[in-house]
């Protein structure tokens, strides 16, 4: 290998490292945004669960298919 090829290889390696670091920063930014969104979504889920619980307590027919508790198959 000549010196020119070695320098070119060093430059391309530095560029790859720089691009990888930018990708890590973007992923971290997206992850933090999703954490905030999931916290907001959790509040809505609790409120909907509370309303469904109240509605099911006042129902006359208790054997509705929608109110049967099923085992959880998939967890995120």
N, C-alpha and C positions, 0 to 999 in steps of 0.2 A: 504494500500500500504506500502510496505517495503521501507527502505531507498535506497536499491539497485535499485528497480523499479523507484523510483523518480529520482535518478541520471541518469538512463538510459533514462528516458523520457526527462530530461533536455538536455542530449547529443544529442538525436535525434532532438529535437527542434532547437538546435543551428546549427546542420547540415542542416536542412531544411532552416533556415534563410540564411546560407552561400550560399547554392545552389540558392536560390531565388535572392540574391544579384548578383551572377555571371550571372544569366539569365537577370537581369536588365541591367548590363553592356554590355552584348552581344547585347541586343536589341538597346541600345543607340548607340553602334558602328555601327550596321547595318543601323540605321536610318540616321546617319550622312553621311555614304557612299552613301546612296540613294539620299540624298539631293544634294550632289556633282554631281552625275550622272544626276539628273533631271535638274540641271542648264546647264550642257553640252548639254543635249537633247533639251532644250529650244532654244538654239542657232541654232541647226540644223533645228528645226521646223520653226523658223523665216526665215531662209535662203530658205528652200523649199517653204514656203508660198510666199516669194518674187519672186522666180523663176516661180512658177505657175501663179502668178498674171501677170508677164511680158508675159508669154506664152499665157495666155488667152486674153490679150490685143491685141495680134497679130493674133489671130485666125479669120478666115473668118466666120465660122459657130458658132454663139454664143449660140445656144440652146442645147449644149451638156449636157447629163445627169450628167456628172461628175462635171459640173460647177454650178449646181443648189444648192443654199444655203438651207440647211435643218436645222430645229430646233435641238438643242442639247438635247439629251435624257438622257445621262449618263455623269456624271462629276466625276472625280477621286479626 
